[in-house]
Amino acid sequence: MTLPRLLLLVLLTLACAALGIGVVALSERAEVDRTSPVAHHATEEGPVALLREWDRRRAAAWSSGDVAGLRSLYVRRSTAGAHDAARLSRWLEVGLRVRHLETQLLRVRVIEERPRVVQLAVTDRIARAETTDGLRLPGDATSTWRVTMRRIGGEWKVAEVSR
């Protein structure tokens, strides 16, 4: 593997981590802020489960190279969605696919929860990353992101990701 290709892989992996939402699996241990009025809901089927399901769908899009499917997981005109789709397109252009990428979810704090909007503070880190050609990429440091999700047409989509 050439140095530019390896550098591209590392940079793209770090860019994926910038979204703060895992591609394949979230850790089974997620801490939910118990001071939230929706904490009981969050542990059963609420924000943590919502984030896990969204991430599962995102992982499927990345592993199959489905740029349109990935883009559909975000609201229209979402900057985060545009960046994520562009990253996947760049990976595909150089002939690479994510085979395995594990994000360890360390903490989820509910900032806001309404019937059609959920805003979370998500602390996570990339625990393991691997491409289809078996290249194992380095993990990353713990990061905290504010993730806003909106329910549109019965489906939860990511609207915004920020620090």
C-alpha positions in Angstrom: 0.0 0.0 0.0 1.4 3.4 -1.0 1.9 6.2 1.6 -0.7 8.5 0.0 -3.3 5.7 0.1 -2.5 4.9 3.7 -2.7 8.6 4.6 -6.0 8.9 2.8 -7.3 6.0 4.8 -6.2 7.5 8.1 -7.6 10.9 7.2 -11.0 9.5 6.1 -11.2 7.4 9.2 -10.6 10.4 11.4 -13.2 12.3 9.5 -15.7 9.6 10.1 -15.0 9.8 13.8 -15.7 13.5 13.6 -19.4 12.7 13.2 -19.3 11.0 16.6 -21.7 8.3 15.5 -20.5 4.8 15.0 -20.7 3.0 11.7 -21.2 -0.6 12.9 -21.7 -1.1 16.6 -22.2 0.8 19.7 -20.9 -0.4 23.0 -23.5 -2.4 25.0 -22.8 -0.2 28.0 -24.2 3.3 27.5 -24.7 5.6 30.4 -27.9 7.6 30.3 -28.1 10.8 32.4 -30.6 9.9 35.1 -31.4 13.5 35.8 -33.3 13.8 32.5 -37.1 13.6 32.8 -37.0 11.1 30.0 -34.4 8.8 31.5 -36.8 6.0 32.1 -37.9 6.2 28.4 -34.3 6.4 27.2 -33.3 3.1 28.8 -36.2 1.2 27.3 -36.7 2.4 23.7 -35.7 6.0 23.7 -32.6 8.0 22.5 -30.0 5.3 23.1 -32.0 2.7 21.2 -32.8 5.3 18.5 -29.1 6.1 18.1 -28.2 2.4 17.9 -30.8 1.7 15.2 -29.8 4.7 13.2 -26.1 3.7 13.4 -27.0 0.1 12.3 -28.6 1.5 9.2 -25.6 3.9 8.6 -23.2 0.9 9.0 -25.1 -1.0 6.4 -24.9 1.9 3.9 -21.2 2.2 4.5 -20.4 -1.5 4.1 -22.4 -1.8 0.9 -21.1 1.4 -0.6 -24.7 2.9 -0.8 -24.1 6.7 -1.0 -27.8 7.4 -1.7 -28.9 5.2 1.2 -26.4 6.9 3.5 -27.6 10.3 2.4 -31.2 9.3 3.1 -30.4 8.9 6.8 -29.9 12.6 7.1 -32.4 15.4 6.7 -32.3 17.3 3.4 -29.5 19.9 3.2 -27.8 18.4 6.3 -24.2 19.5 6.4 -23.3 16.4 8.3 -25.1 14.2 5.8 -23.3 15.9 2.9 -19.9 15.4 4.5 -20.6 11.8 5.4 -21.8 11.0 1.8 -18.8 12.8 0.4 -16.4 10.7 2.6 -18.1 7.5 1.5 -17.8 8.6 -2.2 -14.1 9.3 -1.7 -13.6 5.8 -0.2 -15.4 4.2 -3.1 -13.4 6.2 -5.7 -10.1 4.7 -4.4 -11.7 1.2 -4.2 -12.1 0.9 -0.5 -14.9 -0.1 1.8 -15.3 -0.2 5.5 -15.6 -3.8 6.6 -15.5 -3.3 10.3 -15.6 -0.1 12.4 -16.6 -0.2 16.0 -17.5 3.0 17.9 -17.7 2.6 21.6 -20.5 4.7 23.0 -19.4 5.9 26.4 -22.2 8.3 27.5 -25.5 9.7 26.2 -27.1 12.7 27.8 -30.5 13.8 26.7 -30.5 17.5 26.1 -34.0 17.7 24.5 -36.7 15.3 23.7 -39.9 16.1 21.9 -42.1 13.9 19.8 -40.2 14.9 16.6 -36.9 16.1 17.8 -34.2 14.5 20.0 -31.0 16.3 20.9 -28.2 14.3 22.6 -24.8 14.9 24.0 -22.9 11.8 22.8 -19.5 10.8 24.1 -17.8 8.0 22.1 -14.6 6.9 20.5 -13.5 4.7 17.6 -12.5 1.4 19.2 -11.6 -0.6 16.1 -11.5 0.2 12.4 -10.8 -2.1 9.4 -11.2 -1.9 5.7 -12.2 -4.7 3.2 -8.5 -5.2 2.4 -7.8 -6.0 6.0 -6.0 -2.8 6.8 -6.5 -2.1 10.5 -6.6 1.7 11.2 -5.8 3.3 14.5 -8.6 4.1 17.0 -9.2 7.7 18.1 -9.6 9.7 21.3 -12.8 10.2 23.2 -15.0 12.9 21.7 -18.3 14.5 22.7 -20.8 15.7 20.1 -24.2 17.3 20.1 -26.4 15.2 17.8 -29.8 16.5 16.7 -32.2 14.0 15.2 -35.6 14.7 13.6 -38.5 12.4 13.0 -39.6 12.9 9.3 -42.2 10.7 7.7 -42.0 8.2 10.5 -38.2 7.8 10.3 -35.5 9.4 12.5 -32.9 11.2 10.6 -29.8 13.1 11.7 -30.2 16.9 11.2 -27.0 18.2 12.8 -23.8 17.1 14.5 -21.6 19.7 16.3 -19.1 20.0 19.1 
